[in-house]
């Protein structure tokens, strides 16, 4: 075994190497013990479980309400079935209900009023005569044509003749 005491060189100046060696060795041993007994800084333990999170009272209450509602409905159904069994279960298929609208009378009156107004309007339109005369319109149109011929630079017959001649010459050119 190698003797460390003889080869020990203290870092700081000292009077006695042996004592310094023992003190340093003691400090080192204390340090090693502290390192071994040190607790981890990160908590890796599972979190606490609380009873109110495991029991879930609201869910249990809703389930109980649902079960009680189902029981009540089953009981009502059983009562109805027993009543049917006791009375013979006759079926009433008569339906005397007549559909009735709340505003049907008002709509009928409104429809009658509109129909009467339309008939009066039709009577007035068919009884009155026309205000414009087709004969007067035709006479005015002929007068306008005469004015256009006198105002125009070229007479109307002249332009009609040149157009017809132009068509004839263009058709001959094509042949």
SVG drawing of the C-alpha trace seen along z (x, -y; Angstrom):
<svg xmlns="http://www.w3.org/2000/svg" viewBox="-118 -73 126 80">
<polyline fill="none" stroke="black" stroke-width="0.4" points="0.0,0.0 1.2,-3.4 1.8,-5.9 0.2,-9.2 1.5,-11.0 5.1,-11.0 4.2,-12.3 1.6,-14.8 2.2,-18.3 -0.1,-20.9 -1.5,-23.6 -1.0,-26.3 2.2,-26.7 2.1,-24.9 4.3,-24.2 3.4,-20.5 2.7,-18.4 1.3,-15.5 -1.3,-17.6 -2.2,-19.5 -2.6,-16.1 -5.0,-14.9 -7.0,-18.1 -7.3,-18.0 -8.2,-14.3 -10.9,-15.1 -12.3,-17.9 -12.3,-15.6 -14.1,-12.9 -16.7,-15.4 -17.2,-16.6 -17.7,-13.0 -20.2,-12.3 -22.1,-15.5 -22.1,-14.5 -23.4,-11.0 -26.2,-12.3 -27.2,-15.2 -30.8,-15.2 -31.8,-15.8 -32.9,-19.2 -35.4,-17.9 -38.6,-16.4 -39.2,-13.1 -41.9,-11.9 -45.4,-11.5 -47.8,-14.3 -50.3,-13.9 -53.6,-12.4 -56.6,-14.2 -59.8,-12.5 -62.1,-15.1 -60.3,-14.4 -60.8,-10.6 -64.4,-10.5 -66.0,-13.0 -69.1,-13.8 -70.8,-15.8 -70.5,-12.9 -72.0,-10.6 -74.8,-13.1 -75.7,-13.4 -75.7,-9.6 -78.0,-9.3 -80.4,-11.9 -80.3,-10.0 -81.1,-6.7 -84.0,-8.3 -85.4,-9.8 -85.3,-6.5 -87.0,-4.8 -89.7,-7.4 -90.4,-7.1 -90.5,-3.3 -92.9,-3.6 -95.2,-5.9 -95.0,-3.5 -95.9,-0.6 -98.9,-2.5 -100.1,-3.2 -99.7,0.5 -101.6,1.7 -104.4,-0.8 -104.6,0.5 -104.6,4.1 -107.4,3.3 -109.6,1.3 -109.2,3.5 -107.1,1.0 -109.7,-0.5 -108.4,-2.8 -110.0,-6.1 -109.5,-6.9 -112.0,-9.7 -110.5,-13.1 -113.1,-15.9 -110.6,-18.6 -111.0,-21.2 -108.0,-23.2 -108.8,-26.9 -106.5,-29.8 -106.7,-32.8 -106.5,-35.4 -108.5,-33.6 -111.6,-35.9 -109.5,-39.0 -107.6,-37.6 -111.0,-36.8 -112.3,-40.3 -109.1,-41.8 -109.3,-39.6 -112.9,-40.7 -112.0,-44.4 -109.1,-44.1 -111.3,-42.2 -114.0,-44.9 -111.4,-47.6 -110.0,-45.8 -113.5,-45.4 -114.2,-49.1 -110.9,-50.0 -111.6,-47.6 -115.0,-49.2 -113.6,-52.7 -110.8,-51.7 -113.2,-49.9 -115.8,-52.8 -113.4,-55.6 -112.4,-56.1 -108.9,-56.7 -107.5,-60.2 -105.2,-59.7 -106.4,-59.3 -104.4,-57.1 -105.7,-59.1 -104.2,-62.3 -100.9,-60.6 -100.8,-59.3 -101.5,-62.9 -98.7,-64.3 -96.3,-61.7 -97.0,-62.6 -96.5,-66.3 -93.2,-65.5 -92.0,-63.5 -92.8,-66.5 -90.8,-68.8 -87.9,-66.5 -87.8,-66.4 -87.8,-70.1 -85.2,-70.6 -82.9,-67.8 -79.9,-68.6 -80.7,-65.9 -84.2,-64.8 -85.3,-61.5 -86.1,-60.0 -82.6,-60.9 -80.9,-59.1 -83.1,-56.0 -82.2,-55.9 -78.5,-56.2 -78.6,-53.4 -80.5,-51.1 -78.0,-51.9 -75.1,-51.3 -76.5,-47.9 -77.0,-47.0 -73.4,-48.0 -71.9,-46.2 -73.8,-43.0 -72.6,-43.3 -69.0,-43.8 -69.2,-40.6 -70.2,-38.6"/>
</svg>
